[in-house]
Amino acid sequence: MAQKPVLKFRTIILSDIHLGTNDCKSDEVLFFLKHAKCEKLILNGDIIDGWSLKRKNVWPKSHTSVVRRILKLAEKKNTDVIYVRGNHDDFLTSYLPLVFDRLQIVEEHIHKSLKGDYLVVHGDCFDAVTTHSKFISILGDIGYQQLLRLNRLYNKWRGLWGKEYYSVSKAIKARVKSAVNHISKFEDHLQDLAANRKCVGIICGHIHTPEDKMIGDVHYLNSGDWVESMTAIVEHSDGRFEVIGYKEFCSRLNEVAAARRDGVQEAQESSAPISITVGNSGHPFDWMPEDDEAAVNV
């Protein structure tokens, strides 16, 4: 039986999946987790959107599948899972820290990379509105979800005309001065906190804007989100960090599948071809039984 291609990393960091909302890209998250292997998986906040669940209780079967996959990684794949609470999953705060074998739920985490310590926090601690006025934050979240709803309708119309996906909310965020200033102030706080914790870098989520850059002497990484950006941070076996988008991840899987197909065909011309197809939905179809896999370092 053909093996499922899997890209292997030392560490994977995901944030802002927002399970429990209509705009969560749960199918893409699930595919990513099925085709990626790592020693440590860090879930950096807003994985389950408790705010949204209280308002409208959206929880399709695909969201359950993501949770099951995460638990399976900890149970059967020898992966340490670190869940850092965010502001949308702040219902966990009263119980922290929690340890369930390979699964830890914590307020923050120090990740020991090959190049030094990185502080992993969701990032809401830098947000005065989130920290001091939850009511205003929830109102803002309602407005954001309405904007995402408008975004869905607009892109359905674009699809009818054969046009590519366009993020209305990202365009607004990039142009509204207050939003730009908010991100700038968010980043300004990072250097001091990293220095106080004696860390060479800091890894955040929260603002849904993927980033990989230096702020002074501090390496700043932001994993983006799985509502629009569909990005993750990966640490390679040599200690190098990378922000990788979902399309790029699928492209690398295609390359692995094609290389394996060529190798199999050279050894046995009668073998069935192996391929991954990315459909109109933007995510590939599922593979063979997931325990039959071959990991490839990238």
VOGU-3710 file (C-alpha; in Angstrom, 3 decimals, decimal comma):
1> maqkpvlkfr> 0,000/0,000/0,000  1,255/3,479/-0,869  2,511/5,547/2,008  1,034/8,926/2,839  3,618/11,713/2,346  4,381/13,610/5,538  6,662/16,601/5,985  8,745/16,353/9,127  9,634/19,302/11,377  11,197/19,682/14,802
11> tiilsdihlg> 8,402/21,982/16,009  5,103/23,325/14,640  3,351/26,408/16,061  -0,290/27,109/15,206  -2,543/29,806/16,619  -5,945/31,401/16,126  -7,715/28,398/14,624  -11,012/29,588/16,157  -12,828/26,266/16,301  -16,470/27,049/16,933
21> tndcksdevl> -16,799/29,758/14,280  -18,140/29,684/10,730  -14,913/31,020/9,243  -12,555/28,474/10,788  -10,659/26,592/8,062  -10,995/23,274/9,884  -10,586/21,080/6,783  -7,298/22,752/5,937  -6,086/22,551/9,552  -6,925/18,856/9,665
31> fflkhakcek> -5,113/18,155/6,398  -2,068/20,071/7,635  -1,969/18,107/10,880  -2,377/14,778/9,069  0,495/15,495/6,707  2,944/17,080/9,138  5,029/15,293/11,752  6,811/17,002/14,639  8,389/16,390/18,023  6,464/19,303/19,554
41> lilngdiidg> 3,188/20,959/18,565  2,533/24,364/20,147  -1,049/25,639/19,986  -0,596/29,318/20,725  -4,048/30,454/21,791  -7,548/30,955/20,376  -7,726/27,351/19,261  -11,271/26,970/20,601  -13,323/30,163/20,355  -15,255/30,201/23,618
51> wslkrknvwp> -16,629/33,690/22,957  -18,290/32,596/19,746  -19,570/29,340/21,238  -21,377/31,271/23,959  -23,157/33,388/21,357  -24,165/30,893/18,676  -22,784/27,407/19,428  -21,341/26,525/16,002  -19,519/23,187/16,130  -19,555/21,040/12,971
61> kshtsvvrri> -18,105/17,542/12,807  -14,911/18,769/11,131  -14,068/20,784/14,262  -14,306/17,637/16,366  -11,970/15,931/13,887  -9,314/18,602/14,504  -9,505/18,070/18,270  -9,306/14,295/17,817  -6,270/14,649/15,572  -4,453/16,800/18,129
71> lklaekkntd> -5,163/14,257/20,862  -3,995/11,439/18,586  -0,708/13,231/17,951  -0,081/13,303/21,688  -1,277/9,750/22,288  0,098/7,781/19,331  2,571/9,945/17,451  4,950/10,748/20,350  4,301/14,473/19,977  4,464/16,844/22,942
81> viyvrgnhdd> 1,457/19,169/22,671  1,656/22,555/24,410  -1,610/24,514/24,484  -1,058/28,180/25,402  -4,345/29,824/26,329  -5,510/32,846/24,340  -8,169/35,453/25,000  -10,934/33,617/23,124  -10,229/30,439/25,106  -9,784/32,285/28,416
91> fltsylplvf> -12,256/29,873/30,031  -9,144/27,744/30,653  -7,417/30,384/32,802  -8,800/29,255/36,169  -7,437/25,735/35,673  -3,884/26,488/34,563  -1,449/24,874/34,445  -2,839/21,475/33,460  -0,799/18,425/32,467  -2,305/15,342/30,818
101> drlqiveehi> 0,606/13,082/29,930  2,024/14,628/26,709  -0,572/17,425/26,627  0,075/20,594/28,662  -2,228/23,613/28,916  -0,337/26,676/30,125  -0,333/30,476/30,327  2,965/30,781/28,461  5,801/28,537/27,359  9,566/28,757/26,978
111> hkslkgdylv> 10,561/26,907/23,818  14,174/25,754/23,844  15,276/26,004/20,243  18,679/25,094/18,895  19,476/28,818/18,732  18,256/29,800/22,195  15,101/30,235/24,243  11,919/31,635/22,697  9,042/32,950/24,783  5,706/31,693/23,462
121> vhgdcfdavt> 2,672/33,776/24,459  -0,598/34,310/22,651  -0,124/38,078/22,647  -3,331/39,395/24,197  -1,244/40,533/27,179  0,023/43,368/24,954  -3,501/44,455/24,042  -4,881/47,019/26,514  -8,422/46,665/25,147  -8,426/42,888/25,497
131> thskfisilg> -6,826/43,033/28,939  -8,936/45,765/30,525  -12,282/45,704/28,694  -13,536/42,300/27,658  -16,956/43,740/26,763  -15,435/46,065/24,165  -13,299/43,188/22,876  -16,377/41,008/22,392  -18,140/43,828/20,508  -15,079/44,125/18,296
141> digyqqllrl> -15,111/40,377/17,721  -18,779/40,493/16,680  -17,948/43,249/14,199  -15,005/41,241/12,851  -17,152/38,147/12,323  -19,735/40,230/10,467  -16,939/41,524/8,269  -15,858/37,947/7,593  -19,455/37,097/6,656  -19,426/39,976/4,154
151> nrlynkwrgl> -16,087/38,660/2,942  -17,609/35,226/2,241  -20,470/36,718/0,229  -18,148/39,005/-1,718  -15,823/36,146/-2,636  -18,739/33,973/-3,760  -19,564/36,757/-6,197  -15,908/36,965/-7,287  -15,884/33,204/-7,778  -18,812/33,423/-10,195
161> wgkeyysvsk> -16,677/35,701/-12,339  -13,616/33,483/-12,091  -11,705/35,876/-9,878  -9,294/34,860/-7,109  -10,033/35,121/-3,384  -9,658/38,622/-1,974  -9,608/39,378/1,746  -11,712/42,446/2,480  -10,815/42,403/6,176  -7,065/42,255/5,472
171> aikarvksav> -7,347/45,158/3,065  -9,199/47,209/5,669  -6,701/46,292/8,385  -3,825/47,393/6,140  -5,434/50,771/5,404  -7,084/51,801/8,668  -4,628/53,909/10,649  -5,810/52,711/14,056  -5,314/49,086/13,044  -1,820/49,792/11,719
181> nhiskfedhl> -0,925/51,657/14,915  -2,317/48,814/17,023  -0,015/46,295/15,345  2,927/48,685/15,664  2,338/49,185/19,405  1,837/45,434/19,819  5,291/44,815/18,365  6,900/47,596/20,420  6,207/45,698/23,663  7,821/42,476/22,470
191> qdlaanrkcv> 11,465/43,446/22,812  11,239/44,384/26,500  9,338/41,235/27,457  11,779/38,958/25,638  14,705/40,727/27,297  13,091/40,384/30,733  12,730/36,635/30,204  16,271/36,388/28,783  14,949/34,998/25,502  16,430/35,502/22,049
201> giicghihtp> 12,992/35,550/20,459  9,267/35,718/21,043  6,462/33,817/19,294  2,921/35,215/19,250  -0,453/34,966/17,569  -3,501/37,095/18,398  -3,308/39,827/15,730  -3,839/37,409/12,773  -0,822/38,847/10,950  1,991/36,375/10,158
211> edkmigdvhy> 5,473/37,776/10,664  9,137/36,781/10,814  11,514/39,655/11,515  13,996/41,161/13,919  12,884/43,872/16,361  16,165/45,188/17,679  17,998/42,117/18,962  14,814/40,064/19,350  13,574/37,573/16,759  9,829/38,133/16,455
221> lnsgdwvesm> 7,575/35,447/14,955  3,802/35,529/14,543  1,950/32,449/13,341  -0,968/34,356/11,776  -4,284/32,505/11,844  -6,456/29,777/10,296  -9,352/32,058/9,424  -7,755/33,982/6,556  -3,950/33,731/6,457  -3,782/29,935/6,934
231> taivehsdgr> -0,175/30,086/8,114  1,971/28,253/10,640  5,454/28,576/12,088  7,711/25,556/11,640  11,109/24,881/13,150  13,312/22,742/10,947  15,739/20,090/12,161  18,639/22,563/11,833  16,907/25,077/14,145  15,754/27,400/11,377
241> fevigykefc> 12,276/28,919/11,800  9,936/29,559/8,894  6,457/30,991/8,470  4,797/28,658/5,987  1,476/29,188/4,242  -0,982/26,411/3,510  -0,531/26,600/-0,279  3,246/26,359/0,071  2,833/23,374/2,410  0,649/21,599/-0,169
251> srlnevaaar> 3,131/22,453/-2,925  5,950/20,779/-1,000  3,779/17,722/-0,442  3,193/17,581/-4,197  6,942/17,637/-4,763  7,466/14,783/-2,278  4,668/12,768/-3,880  6,042/13,351/-7,372  9,568/12,347/-6,315  8,265/9,180/-4,703
261> rdgvqeaqes> 6,128/8,389/-7,714  9,134/8,678/-9,997  11,169/6,452/-7,701  8,447/3,812/-7,521  7,962/3,863/-11,279  11,663/3,334/-11,833  11,636/0,336/-9,493  8,341/-1,121/-10,669  6,661/0,225/-13,793  3,326/-1,358/-12,888
271> sapisitvgn> 2,942/0,544/-9,613  0,034/2,970/-9,207  0,925/6,666/-9,406  0,913/8,738/-6,251  -0,342/12,300/-6,415  -1,972/15,079/-4,481  -4,571/17,256/-6,122  -5,499/20,687/-4,831  -9,109/21,358/-5,768  -11,145/24,526/-5,997
281> sghpfdwmpe> -11,671/24,532/-2,245  -7,938/25,146/-1,806  -7,106/21,972/0,087  -6,053/18,555/-1,222  -8,122/15,429/-0,882  -7,263/13,056/1,930  -4,692/10,313/1,559  -4,270/6,682/2,515  -4,766/5,358/6,065  -2,933/7,887/8,193
291> ddeaavnv> -0,780/5,415/10,118  0,859/4,340/6,843  3,114/7,315/6,320  6,587/8,336/5,291  8,142/11,387/6,903  10,352/13,675/4,871  12,560/16,379/6,346  12,129/19,706/4,546
//
